[in-house]
Amino acid sequence: MPRSLKRTASLLLIALTGVSCSQGQEMTAEQQIATAVLPAPPDRRAEATVLGYDRRGRLVTLREGTNDFVCVADEPGDERFHVACYHESLEPFMARGRALRAEGKSRAEIMRIREEEARAGTLPMPEQAAMLYVADGDIARFNPETNEVEGLTTRYVVYLPYATAASTGLPTSAPPGDPWIMDEGKPWAHIMLIPKQ
C-alpha cells in the first residue's frame, strides 16, 4: 500500500462519523464503505482501501486496505451518486487532481497542471495498464437498509498513458458496448468501455 494512503489511527476515528446525504439522511462510514466498493470486482471489495468523507466534508481514509485497490465514496451535497475504484498506481494522479480541485482550480487548469507535471516526470503515472471502475446514479435511490443504489450505471476505464489509436488499434469513438481510446497521446490516455444499457 502506498505511503500516501497511510493515515493515523486518530484520522480513522474521525472518519467514523456520518455525513449528510442531499435528502437529509446520514450516511455512516460503514455505508460509505459499502457503497464505495460497488463498482469494484466482487473479489476485490473486502480488501480495498476506502476514502470517504467526515462530517466536515473532508476526504479521509475510512478503511486501510490490504490489496492494490483504492475506492472513493460518494461526495455528499448533491443529487448525483458517483463512486470509483482504481488500481493504486493511479493514486498519485487522482490525489493530485483532488488537491488542485481543493485549491479552487478549474477542470481545465487541473488537466493542464497534471499534464505538465506528468510529462516533467514529477507526477508518477502507471507504467502498465491500470484499471478504473466508475458507478453513477441518483442518491435518492440509495437504500440505507441494503447499502445499495438502484439503477447504477457502470463504466470501465483502462489507463494506458500516452497510448494512441495507432499504438493500440482502437478507434477514437465507438457506440455503447464497444471499446475506444479517449484522450489519446495524453498522460491519462485510456480505453473506455461503457456497457449498453
N, C-alpha and C positions, 0 to 999 in steps of 0.2 A: 504494500500500500504506500503511495507516495507520501512523503513527509508533509506536503502541503495540506493533506487531508486530516492530519493528526490534530486533535483538539484536546484540551484539558478536561478532566472529569467535571469541573465546575461548569464548563460550557455545556456539557451534556445534560447536567441538571437543569440549567436554564432552559434548554430546549424542550424539556418535558412538559412545558406548559402549552396550552392550546392557542390557536389563532382563530379569528373570526372569519367565517365564510361570508360571501356577499349577502346571503339570506339571513344572517344574524346567528346562525348556528355555529358552534365552536368545533373546530377540527382539532382533535388531540394529536399529540406526537405519534401515537400508535396509528391513528387514522391517516396521518400524513405518510407514515412509512408504508402502510398497506396500499395506499393509492399511488405513491411514487413509483413503486416497483411494477405496476400493472403492465407497462409496455415491454418489460424485460422477458426473455425466455423463462418459463417456469422454473427450470433447474438453476437459474442464476439469481433468483429473487432473494432467497433467505440469507445469502451471504454478502449481498451488495451493501456498500456504503450508501447511506441516505442523508441527503442535505434537505433541510426544511426550514420552517420559519418559527421564530419565537413570538411572544405577544407584542413585541415592538416592531415586528415585521423584518427583523434581521435574519439573514441566512446563517444557519448554524448546522453543525453536524448532529443529526438526530440518532444516528447509529453508525458506529465504526464497522466496516465490513471486513471480510476475510478473503474475498475474491477480487477479481480485477474489474469490477463494475461499480459505477457511481450512478445513483439515481437522484433526481431533484424533484421535490414535491411541488405541488401547485402553489403558485404565489397568490396569496389571498388579496381580495379587494376588488375583483371584477367578476363578471358572469362566466368568463371563459375558464374552462378546466384544461390545464396544459401540464403534462409531466413528461420527463425524459430520462432515459437511462443510456449510458455510454461507456465505452472502454476507457479505463483510467489513463491511457496515453493521450486522450483528448482533454483531460482536466486542465492543463495549463492554458490551452486555447479558450475553453469555456470560462475558466476563472478570470482570465484577463478581460473577457467580454463583460462579465458581471461587474468587475471592478471599474471599468470605464463607464458602464451604464450608471453605476452609483455616483460617479463624478459628474453626471449630467450630460455626458457626450451623446450626440445623436447616433442613429444607426450607421449613417454614412461615415461619421468620424470614427466610430468603433471599428468598422471594417477597414478603413484606411490605416489606422494605427496598428491594428493586428497584422495587416499585410506587411507594412513596413518592418515591424519587429520580427515577423516570421522570416522574411527574406534576408534580414540582417543576422539571423541566427540567434536573436535574443529571446524569441518566443518559441519554445520547442513544439514541434509538430510530430505526429506519429511517423515512424519510419516504415510502417507497413499499413495495410488496410486496417481501419478501426471502425467499429460499428456504433451507430446511434439509433435508438428506438424512441419514437415520439408518439404520444397518445393525446388527442384533443377531444373535447366535448363541452358539455354545458354543466356548470357547477350545480345548477338546480336539479340535475339528475343524479346527484350524489346521494347514495343511501347509507346513512350512518349506522344502520343495523348490520349491513353486509360489507361495508367499506368498498363498495363497487360504484362505478359510474356507468349508467346505462347509455348505450348508443355511442360508445367511444369509436373514434377512427384512429387507426394506427398507420404510421408511415415508417419506412426503413431507409436508413441512410448509411452508406459505406464511404467513409472518408478515405480519399486517395490523394494526398497532397500533390499538387501541380499536374495531376492527370489531365489528359485532353481526350477529345473524341478520337483523334488519330492514335493516341497511345493505348487506348482501351478497345477501340472498335465499337463504342457505344454512340448512339445518336445524342444530339443536344436537346431533344424534346421527344416525348412519346405519350401515347394515350394511357389512361389509368390501367395499371396492371403490368405495364411494360417498363423495364429499367431504362434510365437515361442518365447522362452526366450533366451535372449542374455546376456552374462557376468554373468551367474548365480552365486550367492553367493557373488557378489561384492556389494559395497555400491550403485553403479549405475546399478544394475541388472534391466533389463527392458523387457517388452513384445514388440516384434517387429511385425509390420504388414505392409507389402509392397504390395499394391494392384497390381493385374495383369494389365499389360499394353496392 
